[in-house]
Amino acid sequence: MNEIVRLVKPLLQERKLVIVSVTVGGLVALLNLSRPILLGRIIQMLTDKSFTSAYEFLIMMFVLSWILSWLNFNFWENDDPYSKEESHEI
């Protein structure tokens, strides 16, 4: 039981960080799941040849989903202080 308390104690002290991490993880999961669904709907509309305003909306949502997941990944990737390499410039 002491080991569990020792593991959970830092999480209780950093509640804001835990909430932000869970929220960002949920957003990324939603973006990753939405892209195949949106692409399927776009292809379905192309094969049915039913070009409506929903078609443009689906394409816009697909592109926005792709851009947001790319920005989210790059934002967190560049924030890691341990991944920075020292530059040995002459």
Phi, psi and omega in degrees: 000325178299324181293321179294316179297321179295325179283326184275335184304314177297327179293324179289330179284330182249058183297319181298318180295321178294317180296316179296318181296317179293320179295314180295320177297319177295320179296317179295318178297319179296318179295319180292327178281332185285329184298312178296324179294314179296318179296320177298319178293322179295315180294322177299317179292327177293319181287328178279350183054042177250084181273106178236185178292336177294330179298312179295322179296318179295319178295318179297318180294322178296313180295318179297320178297318179294315180295316180296320179291326178291315179295319180297317180296314182291328179296313182283332180292319183279353183271354184280113182289340182275347182270354181282128179264149178284138179268135180249072180275148181265000000 
